[in-house]
Amino acid sequence: SQKIEQNSEALNIQEGKTATLTCNYTNYSPAYLQWYRQDPGRGPVFLLLIRENEKEKRKERLKVTFDTTLKQSLFHITASQPADSATYLCAFLSGNTPLVFGKGTRLSVIA
Amino acid sequence: NAGVTQTPKFRILKIGQSMTLQCTQDMNHNYMYWYRQDPGMGLKLIYYSVGAGITDKGEVPNGYNVSRSTTEDFPLRLELAAPSQTSVYFCASSRRTSGTTYNEQFFGPGTRLTVL
């Protein structure tokens, strides 16, 4: 069956460091993947989209990579700040099927 | 634009009661979705709609019903509430046209439902 895994439930890093979150998939050939941010008590908010033929996408301090050989996406936040503390969700799309979300990684940036 | 709005924000139901969760979007999006989110379990798709009059089941549709009579509204109905339906429910919408990039989803603030 299709499976999406975000490598850890929680990640703690120090302010100023680069946070790297991982999303792996199996039995799946996604055409797109998206990353969302979710703050406590709120709905997810879209951050970035990357297509299968794109290796890397950047937006300000955010960078996403998509490796179809490793079946993996990495999400990086450079120069992390306490305000970046949130849960980050990856989501994959293939064909006409709806998005499939991972369980999320809760990031805590410690000042 | 208000985006995606959901009502109510919180609700407590007794087992066997019924209720409708309301969802409205003002972005003229054709796609709309209902998800439930349980602690540590991520978002699970309940139902979705690709346009007015068209709905389809997601991963966890049992115990729920939906309708889509207008582009703007996508209510979710619980007919016989059960404790297993205790969750946070999110409605979302997106614009999707054939042959183009699948666009991001816009989420509402959620409804926290407890069934006792």
Interface residues (C-beta under 8 A of the other chain):
Chain A: E9 A31 Y32 Q34 G41 R42 G43 P44 V45 F46 L49 R51 L89 L93 P98 L99 V100 F101 G102 K103 G104
Chain B: V4 Y33 Y35 G40 M41 G42 L43 L45 Y48 G58 F90 A92 T101 Y102 E104 Q105 F106 F107 G108 P109 G110
